[in-house]
């Protein structure tokens, strides 16, 4: 468990190593148990719950004009939005 924690860059206490080690061991045992199941007659599937589209239909509706949008902008500049710089230099 310490090796797994080291690979994941996790600092675990001795209690956590024991607790998570026990949980990981149980999980791996469950995977081994699943490997023993006969799945020959079961069709492969990527989704076990039927999916359905719940989004509304696309409908063309009138939209705001460029002038109306720019009228609501806090600092319009030459037909564009002026926004503060958000990218910081790293180095």
Secondary structure, 3 states (H helix, E strand, C coil): CHHHHHHCCCCCCHHHHHHHHHHHHHHHHHHHHHHCCCCCCCCCCCCCCCCCCCCCCCCCCCCCCHHHHHHCCCCEECCEECCCCCCCCCC
